[in-house]
Amino acid sequence: MIPEQKIKILFRHRSMEMGGVEKVMLSVLNNLDPKKFEMTVLLNLNQGELRNEFPANVRKVFLTKGKEDFSTNTLLAKIQLFKRKIKLKKFNKHPEVIDKEILKDEFDVEIAMTYNDFSAVLNSTNKKSKKIGWFHSEINLPKLQPLVPKILEQFPQFDHMIYCSEKIRTIMHDIYPKLAYPPESVIINAIPTEEIREKSQENIADLPSKPVFVSVGRLHTRKGYHKLMDAHHQLLKEGFQHSVMVIGDGEELTNLLAQQKKLGVEKTFVLAGNKMNPYPYMKNADFFIMPSESEAWPLVLAEALILQKPTIATDTGDVATMLEHFETGYLINYRTEEIFEAMKVFLTNAELIKSINDNLKNISAKFDNNKIFMAIEEIILNLVKK
């Protein structure tokens, strides 16, 4: 009997810095049936903490080396960076070279993991492949507006669009009701529950003085860490002793370090950088906090809930469907004074914290991974049949 031919899938993404999208992609790659699918990931840059975390059955290729492979000599590193830019421009201008020199294969399905990957997938020289886009952003975000015209032009060119939250899909349709949308689905991010629990058992010794709030995320202006630091400083001024630890890295680091120095909170507001395993910090902290201006269906929030951490989070995206106010956490608006007030409540209201802890004991039941991966497989299988 001739075995059924596997469906070949190509995932396109920029790089593998620690982030929610990267974790989602790894989760999908780890859980799609390798008996049905032959999977390849093409990175623009072989870069980031997660670049070597792909499962053994997944082929990884890349267009250029990552910063980890650059020379430690500053001048040589600048030359390497310049050469990398030239090389990427060449690939962008001549996508057929990618097929010929890098991929050397054809695919049934090509997947863009974010809107930044849309062009790469749509410009593929493989015109027979089905194209899937993954959309994680609220289309009305001010900082997204320069990119919106291009995104709107690209949406109808996909064979299927996946949104990671119902709110993101709703906002898109409310603002652009006449857009020629492709078939679409809402698929929330899968959570590797057992893996998170297992990794959270690792011993750590560098947690700051308790009580401590931990946050995990990229250091980006929309993550709200500048507001969190202001709230932290105000709490200390009023005599509420505590620490904050932020795990993550990004372009906002320089500004946050300057703010940290200005406020004199270097010892109590810890910018810890990226951690390959943030879960022991989340588990051993007293509280988790996510002060973001915008989110979709934040994976890190689900991770904190699975680790049964009383959590403060801004009411954005689908956060209110994940966390219930005064039941499994505390919902706030994106305002410094509300961050301050919520943290103050967590530091002073032991009865509320006990109640939240009790309600978090069975929170894992909210996250059914099997349904998520079955839905993704069904989308792919149906597209290939057409």
C-alpha positions as a Markdown table, in Angstrom:
| # | Residue | x | y | z |
|---|---|---|---|---|
| 1 | Met | 0.0 | 0.0 | 0.0 |
| 2 | Ile | 1.5 | 3.4 | -1.0 |
| 3 | Pro | 1.6 | 5.8 | 2.0 |
| 4 | Glu | -0.4 | 9.0 | 1.7 |
| 5 | Gln | 1.8 | 11.9 | 0.6 |
| 6 | Lys | 2.5 | 14.5 | 3.3 |
| 7 | Ile | 1.4 | 18.0 | 2.9 |
| 8 | Lys | 4.3 | 20.4 | 2.7 |
| 9 | Ile | 4.0 | 23.5 | 4.8 |
| 10 | Leu | 6.3 | 26.5 | 4.8 |
| 11 | Phe | 6.3 | 28.9 | 7.7 |
| 12 | Arg | 7.8 | 32.4 | 7.1 |
| 13 | His | 9.0 | 34.6 | 9.9 |
| 14 | Arg | 11.6 | 37.3 | 10.6 |
| 15 | Ser | 13.5 | 35.8 | 13.5 |
| 16 | Met | 13.2 | 34.0 | 16.8 |
| 17 | Glu | 13.6 | 36.6 | 19.5 |
| 18 | Met | 11.6 | 35.7 | 22.6 |
| 19 | Gly | 8.0 | 36.7 | 22.1 |
| 20 | Gly | 4.4 | 35.5 | 21.9 |
| 21 | Val | 4.3 | 35.0 | 18.2 |
| 22 | Glu | 7.5 | 32.9 | 18.3 |
| 23 | Lys | 6.1 | 30.7 | 21.1 |
| 24 | Val | 2.8 | 30.3 | 19.1 |
| 25 | Met | 4.8 | 29.1 | 16.0 |
| 26 | Leu | 6.8 | 26.7 | 18.1 |
| 27 | Ser | 3.7 | 25.3 | 19.7 |
| 28 | Val | 2.1 | 24.7 | 16.3 |
| 29 | Leu | 5.2 | 23.1 | 15.0 |
| 30 | Asn | 5.4 | 20.8 | 18.0 |
| 31 | Asn | 1.8 | 19.7 | 17.7 |
| 32 | Leu | 0.9 | 19.4 | 14.0 |
| 33 | Asp | 0.9 | 15.7 | 13.1 |
| 34 | Pro | 4.3 | 14.9 | 11.5 |
| 35 | Lys | 2.6 | 11.9 | 9.8 |
| 36 | Lys | 0.4 | 14.3 | 7.9 |
| 37 | Phe | 2.7 | 17.3 | 7.4 |
| 38 | Glu | 6.2 | 18.0 | 6.3 |
| 39 | Met | 7.2 | 21.3 | 7.9 |
| 40 | Thr | 9.8 | 23.9 | 7.0 |
| 41 | Val | 10.5 | 27.2 | 8.7 |
| 42 | Leu | 12.3 | 30.0 | 6.7 |
| 43 | Leu | 13.6 | 32.8 | 8.9 |
| 44 | Asn | 14.9 | 36.1 | 7.4 |
| 45 | Leu | 17.5 | 36.2 | 10.2 |
| 46 | Asn | 18.8 | 33.1 | 12.1 |
| 47 | Gln | 18.5 | 35.2 | 15.2 |
| 48 | Gly | 17.0 | 35.2 | 18.7 |
| 49 | Glu | 16.9 | 33.1 | 21.9 |
| 50 | Leu | 14.5 | 30.6 | 20.4 |
| 51 | Arg | 16.4 | 30.0 | 17.1 |
| 52 | Asn | 17.5 | 26.5 | 18.1 |
| 53 | Glu | 14.2 | 25.4 | 19.7 |
| 54 | Phe | 12.5 | 23.9 | 16.7 |
| 55 | Pro | 11.4 | 20.2 | 16.9 |
| 56 | Ala | 13.7 | 17.6 | 15.2 |
| 57 | Asn | 11.1 | 16.9 | 12.5 |
| 58 | Val | 11.0 | 20.5 | 11.3 |
| 59 | Arg | 13.5 | 21.8 | 8.8 |
| 60 | Lys | 14.9 | 25.2 | 9.5 |
| 61 | Val | 16.5 | 27.4 | 6.8 |
| 62 | Phe | 17.4 | 31.1 | 6.9 |
| 63 | Leu | 18.3 | 33.9 | 4.5 |
| 64 | Thr | 21.1 | 35.5 | 6.6 |
| 65 | Lys | 23.0 | 35.0 | 9.8 |
| 66 | Gly | 21.8 | 36.4 | 13.1 |
| 67 | Lys | 23.6 | 38.9 | 15.4 |
| 68 | Glu | 24.7 | 36.0 | 17.5 |
| 69 | Asp | 27.0 | 35.0 | 14.7 |
| 70 | Phe | 28.5 | 38.4 | 14.1 |
| 71 | Ser | 32.1 | 39.3 | 15.1 |
| 72 | Thr | 32.8 | 40.6 | 18.6 |
| 73 | Asn | 34.8 | 43.3 | 16.9 |
| 74 | Thr | 32.6 | 46.4 | 16.6 |
| 75 | Leu | 33.9 | 47.5 | 13.2 |
| 76 | Leu | 33.6 | 44.0 | 11.7 |
| 77 | Ala | 30.1 | 43.6 | 13.2 |
| 78 | Lys | 29.0 | 46.9 | 11.4 |
| 79 | Ile | 30.4 | 45.6 | 8.1 |
| 80 | Gln | 28.6 | 42.3 | 8.6 |
| 81 | Leu | 25.4 | 44.2 | 9.4 |
| 82 | Phe | 25.8 | 46.2 | 6.2 |
| 83 | Lys | 26.4 | 43.1 | 4.1 |
| 84 | Arg | 23.3 | 41.5 | 5.7 |
| 85 | Lys | 21.1 | 44.4 | 4.7 |
| 86 | Ile | 22.4 | 44.2 | 1.1 |
| 87 | Lys | 21.7 | 40.5 | 1.0 |
| 88 | Leu | 18.2 | 40.9 | 2.4 |
| 89 | Lys | 17.4 | 43.6 | -0.2 |
| 90 | Lys | 18.6 | 41.2 | -2.9 |
| 91 | Phe | 16.3 | 38.4 | -1.7 |
| 92 | Asn | 13.4 | 40.9 | -1.4 |
| 93 | Lys | 13.9 | 42.1 | -5.0 |
| 94 | His | 14.5 | 38.6 | -6.4 |
| 95 | Pro | 12.3 | 36.1 | -4.4 |
| 96 | Glu | 13.0 | 33.5 | -7.0 |
| 97 | Val | 16.6 | 33.3 | -5.7 |
| 98 | Ile | 15.1 | 32.1 | -2.3 |
| 99 | Asp | 13.5 | 29.1 | -4.0 |
| 100 | Lys | 16.6 | 28.3 | -6.0 |
| 101 | Glu | 19.3 | 28.8 | -3.4 |
| 102 | Ile | 17.6 | 28.4 | 0.0 |
| 103 | Leu | 14.4 | 26.3 | -0.1 |
| 104 | Lys | 15.0 | 24.1 | -3.2 |
| 105 | Asp | 11.5 | 22.8 | -2.8 |
| 106 | Glu | 7.9 | 23.6 | -3.4 |
| 107 | Phe | 5.1 | 23.7 | -0.8 |
| 108 | Asp | 1.4 | 23.1 | -0.7 |
| 109 | Val | 0.8 | 25.8 | 2.0 |
| 110 | Glu | 2.7 | 28.9 | 2.9 |
| 111 | Ile | 2.0 | 30.6 | 6.3 |
| 112 | Ala | 2.8 | 34.2 | 7.3 |
| 113 | Met | 3.1 | 34.3 | 11.1 |
| 114 | Thr | 2.5 | 38.1 | 11.3 |
| 115 | Tyr | 1.6 | 41.0 | 9.0 |
| 116 | Asn | 5.4 | 41.6 | 8.7 |
| 117 | Asp | 5.6 | 38.3 | 6.9 |
| 118 | Phe | 2.7 | 39.0 | 4.6 |
| 119 | Ser | 4.8 | 40.3 | 1.7 |
| 120 | Ala | 7.3 | 37.4 | 1.9 |
| 121 | Val | 4.5 | 34.8 | 1.5 |
| 122 | Leu | 2.4 | 36.7 | -1.1 |
| 123 | Asn | 5.6 | 37.4 | -3.2 |
| 124 | Ser | 6.4 | 33.7 | -3.3 |
| 125 | Thr | 7.2 | 32.5 | -6.8 |
| 126 | Asn | 5.2 | 29.3 | -5.9 |
| 127 | Lys | 1.8 | 30.5 | -7.3 |
| 128 | Lys | 0.2 | 27.1 | -6.7 |
| 129 | Ser | 0.6 | 27.1 | -2.9 |
| 130 | Lys | -2.3 | 28.1 | -0.6 |
| 131 | Lys | -1.5 | 31.2 | 1.4 |
| 132 | Ile | -2.5 | 31.6 | 5.1 |
| 133 | Gly | -2.0 | 34.9 | 7.1 |
| 134 | Trp | -1.9 | 35.1 | 10.9 |
| 135 | Phe | -3.1 | 38.4 | 12.3 |
| 136 | His | -2.3 | 39.4 | 15.9 |
| 137 | Ser | -2.8 | 43.2 | 16.0 |
| 138 | Glu | -5.7 | 45.6 | 16.5 |
| 139 | Ile | -5.9 | 47.4 | 13.2 |
| 140 | Asn | -6.8 | 50.8 | 14.9 |
| 141 | Leu | -3.5 | 51.0 | 16.9 |
| 142 | Pro | -2.0 | 54.5 | 16.2 |
| 143 | Lys | 1.5 | 53.1 | 15.6 |
| 144 | Leu | 0.2 | 50.6 | 13.1 |
| 145 | Gln | -1.4 | 53.3 | 10.8 |
| 146 | Pro | 1.5 | 53.8 | 8.5 |
| 147 | Leu | 1.3 | 50.1 | 7.6 |
| 148 | Val | -2.5 | 49.8 | 7.3 |
| 149 | Pro | -2.9 | 50.7 | 3.6 |
| 150 | Lys | -0.4 | 47.8 | 2.7 |
| 151 | Ile | -2.1 | 45.4 | 5.1 |
| 152 | Leu | -5.6 | 46.2 | 3.6 |
| 153 | Glu | -4.2 | 45.6 | 0.1 |
| 154 | Gln | -2.7 | 42.2 | 1.2 |
| 155 | Phe | -5.6 | 40.8 | 3.2 |
| 156 | Pro | -7.8 | 39.8 | 0.2 |
| 157 | Gln | -4.8 | 38.1 | -1.5 |
| 158 | Phe | -4.7 | 35.3 | 1.2 |
| 159 | Asp | -6.6 | 32.0 | 0.9 |
| 160 | His | -7.3 | 32.1 | 4.6 |
| 161 | Met | -6.8 | 34.5 | 7.5 |
| 162 | Ile | -6.4 | 33.4 | 11.1 |
| 163 | Tyr | -7.0 | 35.9 | 13.9 |
| 164 | Cys | -5.6 | 35.1 | 17.4 |
| 165 | Ser | -8.6 | 36.8 | 19.1 |
| 166 | Glu | -12.2 | 37.5 | 18.4 |
| 167 | Lys | -11.8 | 41.1 | 19.4 |
| 168 | Ile | -9.1 | 41.6 | 16.7 |
| 169 | Arg | -11.4 | 40.1 | 14.1 |
| 170 | Thr | -14.4 | 42.3 | 15.2 |
| 171 | Ile | -12.3 | 45.5 | 15.2 |
| 172 | Met | -11.1 | 44.7 | 11.7 |
| 173 | His | -14.6 | 44.2 | 10.3 |
| 174 | Asp | -16.1 | 47.1 | 12.2 |
| 175 | Ile | -13.5 | 49.6 | 10.8 |
| 176 | Tyr | -13.3 | 48.0 | 7.3 |
| 177 | Pro | -16.6 | 46.4 | 6.6 |
| 178 | Lys | -16.3 | 46.6 | 2.8 |
| 179 | Leu | -12.9 | 44.9 | 2.6 |
| 180 | Ala | -12.9 | 41.7 | 0.5 |
| 181 | Tyr | -12.0 | 39.3 | 3.3 |
| 182 | Pro | -10.8 | 35.8 | 2.6 |
| 183 | Pro | -12.3 | 32.9 | 4.5 |
| 184 | Glu | -11.2 | 33.4 | 8.1 |
| 185 | Ser | -11.0 | 31.8 | 11.6 |
| 186 | Val | -10.4 | 32.8 | 15.2 |
| 187 | Ile | -7.9 | 30.5 | 16.8 |
| 188 | Ile | -6.6 | 31.4 | 20.2 |
| 189 | Asn | -3.0 | 30.7 | 21.2 |
| 190 | Ala | -2.3 | 27.2 | 22.5 |
| 191 | Ile | -0.7 | 26.8 | 25.9 |
| 192 | Pro | 1.8 | 24.0 | 26.7 |
| 193 | Thr | 0.4 | 23.6 | 30.2 |
| 194 | Glu | 2.5 | 20.7 | 31.4 |
| 195 | Glu | 5.7 | 22.1 | 30.0 |
| 196 | Ile | 5.1 | 25.4 | 31.8 |
| 197 | Arg | 4.5 | 23.7 | 35.1 |
| 198 | Glu | 7.5 | 21.5 | 34.7 |
| 199 | Lys | 9.8 | 24.3 | 33.7 |
| 200 | Ser | 8.5 | 26.5 | 36.6 |
| 201 | Gln | 10.1 | 24.0 | 39.1 |
| 202 | Glu | 13.7 | 25.1 | 38.2 |
| 203 | Asn | 15.6 | 26.7 | 41.1 |
| 204 | Ile | 16.4 | 30.4 | 40.9 |
| 205 | Ala | 18.3 | 32.7 | 43.3 |
| 206 | Asp | 18.0 | 36.1 | 41.8 |
| 207 | Leu | 14.4 | 37.1 | 42.5 |
| 208 | Pro | 14.3 | 40.6 | 44.2 |
| 209 | Ser | 13.0 | 41.3 | 47.6 |
| 210 | Lys | 9.4 | 40.3 | 48.3 |
| 211 | Pro | 6.6 | 41.1 | 47.8 |
| 212 | Val | 7.4 | 41.1 | 44.1 |
| 213 | Phe | 5.5 | 41.7 | 41.0 |
| 214 | Val | 6.8 | 40.0 | 37.9 |
| 215 | Ser | 6.1 | 41.0 | 34.3 |
| 216 | Val | 7.3 | 39.3 | 31.1 |
| 217 | Gly | 7.3 | 41.0 | 27.7 |
| 218 | Arg | 9.3 | 42.9 | 25.1 |
| 219 | Leu | 10.5 | 46.3 | 26.1 |
| 220 | His | 8.3 | 48.3 | 23.8 |
| 221 | Thr | 6.4 | 51.5 | 24.5 |
| 222 | Arg | 3.0 | 49.8 | 24.2 |
| 223 | Lys | 3.9 | 47.3 | 26.9 |
| 224 | Gly | 3.4 | 50.1 | 29.5 |
| 225 | Tyr | 6.6 | 49.6 | 31.5 |
| 226 | His | 7.2 | 53.3 | 31.8 |
| 227 | Lys | 3.8 | 53.6 | 33.5 |
| 228 | Leu | 4.5 | 50.6 | 35.7 |
| 229 | Met | 7.7 | 52.2 | 36.9 |
| 230 | Asp | 6.0 | 55.5 | 37.7 |
| 231 | Ala | 3.3 | 53.6 | 39.7 |
| 232 | His | 6.0 | 51.6 | 41.5 |
| 233 | His | 7.9 | 54.8 | 42.4 |
| 234 | Gln | 4.7 | 56.4 | 43.8 |
| 235 | Leu | 3.9 | 53.3 | 45.9 |
| 236 | Leu | 7.4 | 53.4 | 47.4 |
| 237 | Lys | 7.0 | 57.1 | 48.2 |
| 238 | Glu | 3.8 | 56.3 | 50.1 |
| 239 | Gly | 5.5 | 53.5 | 52.1 |
| 240 | Phe | 4.3 | 50.4 | 50.3 |
| 241 | Gln | 7.5 | 48.3 | 50.1 |
| 242 | His | 7.7 | 45.9 | 47.2 |
| 243 | Ser | 9.8 | 45.0 | 44.1 |
| 244 | Val | 9.1 | 44.8 | 40.4 |
| 245 | Met | 11.0 | 42.4 | 38.0 |
| 246 | Val | 10.5 | 42.8 | 34.2 |
| 247 | Ile | 11.8 | 39.9 | 32.1 |
| 248 | Gly | 12.4 | 40.9 | 28.5 |
| 249 | Asp | 14.5 | 43.0 | 26.2 |
| 250 | Gly | 13.8 | 45.5 | 23.4 |
| 251 | Glu | 14.2 | 48.9 | 21.9 |
| 252 | Glu | 12.8 | 50.7 | 25.0 |
| 253 | Leu | 15.6 | 49.5 | 27.3 |
| 254 | Thr | 17.7 | 52.7 | 27.1 |
| 255 | Asn | 14.7 | 54.9 | 28.0 |
| 256 | Leu | 13.7 | 52.6 | 30.8 |
| 257 | Leu | 17.2 | 52.6 | 32.2 |
| 258 | Ala | 17.2 | 56.4 | 32.1 |
| 259 | Gln | 13.8 | 56.6 | 33.9 |
| 260 | Gln | 15.0 | 54.0 | 36.4 |
| 261 | Lys | 18.0 | 56.2 | 37.3 |
| 262 | Lys | 16.0 | 59.4 | 37.4 |
| 263 | Leu | 13.5 | 57.9 | 39.9 |
| 264 | Gly | 16.2 | 56.1 | 41.9 |
| 265 | Val | 14.6 | 52.7 | 41.7 |
| 266 | Glu | 17.6 | 50.7 | 40.3 |
| 267 | Lys | 17.4 | 48.2 | 43.2 |
| 268 | Thr | 13.6 | 47.8 | 43.3 |
| 269 | Phe | 12.6 | 47.9 | 39.6 |
| 270 | Val | 14.7 | 45.2 | 38.1 |
| 271 | Leu | 15.2 | 45.1 | 34.3 |
| 272 | Ala | 16.3 | 41.4 | 34.1 |
| 273 | Gly | 16.7 | 41.0 | 30.4 |
| 274 | Asn | 15.5 | 37.9 | 28.5 |
| 275 | Lys | 15.3 | 34.5 | 30.3 |
| 276 | Met | 15.1 | 31.3 | 28.3 |
| 277 | Asn | 12.9 | 30.0 | 31.2 |
| 278 | Pro | 10.8 | 32.8 | 32.8 |
| 279 | Tyr | 8.4 | 30.4 | 34.5 |
| 280 | Pro | 10.3 | 29.9 | 37.8 |
| 281 | Tyr | 10.2 | 33.7 | 38.2 |
| 282 | Met | 6.5 | 33.8 | 37.5 |
| 283 | Lys | 5.9 | 30.9 | 39.9 |
| 284 | Asn | 8.0 | 32.3 | 42.8 |
| 285 | Ala | 6.8 | 35.9 | 42.5 |
| 286 | Asp | 3.8 | 37.0 | 44.6 |
| 287 | Phe | 1.9 | 38.6 | 41.7 |
| 288 | Phe | 2.0 | 38.9 | 37.9 |
| 289 | Ile | 1.3 | 42.2 | 36.1 |
| 290 | Met | 0.7 | 43.0 | 32.5 |
| 291 | Pro | 0.3 | 46.8 | 32.0 |
| 292 | Ser | 0.1 | 46.8 | 28.2 |
| 293 | Glu | -1.6 | 49.5 | 26.1 |
| 294 | Ser | -2.7 | 46.8 | 23.6 |
| 295 | Glu | -2.7 | 43.0 | 23.4 |
| 296 | Ala | -4.7 | 40.4 | 21.4 |
| 297 | Trp | -4.9 | 37.1 | 23.2 |
| 298 | Pro | -1.7 | 37.4 | 25.3 |
| 299 | Leu | 0.0 | 34.1 | 25.7 |
| 300 | Val | 2.0 | 35.4 | 28.8 |
| 301 | Leu | -1.3 | 36.1 | 30.6 |
| 302 | Ala | -2.5 | 32.5 | 30.1 |
| 303 | Glu | 0.9 | 31.3 | 31.3 |
| 304 | Ala | 0.6 | 33.4 | 34.5 |
| 305 | Leu | -2.9 | 32.1 | 35.2 |
| 306 | Ile | -1.8 | 28.4 | 34.7 |
| 307 | Leu | 0.9 | 29.1 | 37.3 |
| 308 | Gln | -1.9 | 30.4 | 39.5 |
| 309 | Lys | -0.5 | 33.9 | 40.0 |
| 310 | Pro | -2.9 | 36.7 | 41.1 |
| 311 | Thr | -2.7 | 38.9 | 38.1 |
| 312 | Ile | -3.2 | 42.6 | 37.2 |
| 313 | Ala | -3.8 | 43.2 | 33.5 |
| 314 | Thr | -5.1 | 46.0 | 31.3 |
| 315 | Asp | -8.5 | 45.3 | 29.8 |
| 316 | Thr | -7.4 | 45.2 | 26.2 |
| 317 | Gly | -8.0 | 42.7 | 23.4 |
| 318 | Asp | -9.5 | 39.4 | 24.7 |
| 319 | Val | -8.0 | 39.9 | 28.2 |
| 320 | Ala | -11.5 | 40.1 | 29.8 |
| 321 | Thr | -12.4 | 36.7 | 28.4 |
| 322 | Met | -9.3 | 35.2 | 30.0 |
| 323 | Leu | -9.3 | 36.9 | 33.4 |
| 324 | Glu | -12.3 | 37.8 | 35.5 |
| 325 | His | -12.2 | 41.0 | 37.6 |
| 326 | Phe | -12.0 | 40.3 | 41.3 |
| 327 | Glu | -12.3 | 36.6 | 40.6 |
| 328 | Thr | -9.1 | 35.4 | 39.0 |
| 329 | Gly | -7.4 | 38.8 | 38.8 |
| 330 | Tyr | -7.8 | 42.5 | 38.6 |
| 331 | Leu | -8.7 | 44.4 | 35.3 |
| 332 | Ile | -7.5 | 48.0 | 34.8 |
| 333 | Asn | -7.3 | 50.6 | 32.1 |
| 334 | Tyr | -4.1 | 51.8 | 30.6 |
| 335 | Arg | -3.5 | 54.6 | 33.2 |
| 336 | Thr | -0.7 | 55.0 | 35.7 |
| 337 | Glu | -3.1 | 55.8 | 38.5 |
| 338 | Glu | -5.0 | 52.6 | 37.9 |
| 339 | Ile | -1.8 | 50.5 | 37.8 |
| 340 | Phe | -0.9 | 52.2 | 41.1 |
| 341 | Glu | -4.3 | 51.5 | 42.7 |
| 342 | Ala | -4.4 | 47.8 | 41.6 |
| 343 | Met | -0.9 | 47.2 | 43.0 |
| 344 | Lys | -1.8 | 48.9 | 46.2 |
| 345 | Val | -4.9 | 46.6 | 46.5 |
| 346 | Phe | -2.8 | 43.5 | 45.9 |
| 347 | Leu | -0.2 | 44.6 | 48.5 |
| 348 | Thr | -2.8 | 45.4 | 51.2 |
| 349 | Asn | -5.9 | 43.2 | 50.6 |
| 350 | Ala | -4.9 | 39.7 | 51.8 |
| 351 | Glu | -8.5 | 38.5 | 51.7 |
| 352 | Leu | -8.9 | 39.3 | 48.0 |
| 353 | Ile | -5.6 | 37.6 | 47.2 |
| 354 | Lys | -6.7 | 34.4 | 49.1 |
| 355 | Ser | -10.0 | 34.4 | 47.1 |
| 356 | Ile | -8.2 | 34.8 | 43.8 |
| 357 | Asn | -5.8 | 32.0 | 44.7 |
| 358 | Asp | -8.7 | 29.7 | 45.5 |
| 359 | Asn | -10.4 | 30.6 | 42.2 |
| 360 | Leu | -7.2 | 29.9 | 40.2 |
| 361 | Lys | -6.9 | 26.3 | 41.3 |
| 362 | Asn | -8.8 | 24.9 | 38.3 |
| 363 | Ile | -8.0 | 27.6 | 35.8 |
| 364 | Ser | -6.3 | 25.2 | 33.4 |
| 365 | Ala | -9.7 | 23.9 | 32.3 |
| 366 | Lys | -10.1 | 27.1 | 30.3 |
| 367 | Phe | -7.4 | 26.1 | 27.9 |
| 368 | Asp | -8.1 | 23.2 | 25.6 |
| 369 | Asn | -5.1 | 22.7 | 23.3 |
| 370 | Asn | -6.5 | 19.7 | 21.4 |
| 371 | Lys | -9.3 | 21.8 | 19.9 |
| 372 | Ile | -6.8 | 24.5 | 18.8 |
| 373 | Phe | -4.5 | 22.2 | 16.9 |
| 374 | Met | -7.4 | 20.2 | 15.4 |
| 375 | Ala | -8.8 | 23.5 | 14.1 |
| 376 | Ile | -5.4 | 24.5 | 12.5 |
| 377 | Glu | -5.1 | 21.1 | 10.9 |
| 378 | Glu | -8.6 | 21.3 | 9.5 |
| 379 | Ile | -7.9 | 24.7 | 7.9 |
| 380 | Ile | -4.8 | 23.3 | 6.2 |
| 381 | Leu | -6.4 | 20.1 | 5.0 |
| 382 | Asn | -9.5 | 21.9 | 3.6 |
| 383 | Leu | -7.3 | 24.4 | 1.7 |
| 384 | Val | -5.2 | 21.7 | 0.1 |
| 385 | Lys | -8.4 | 19.8 | -1.0 |
| 386 | Lys | -9.7 | 22.8 | -3.0 |
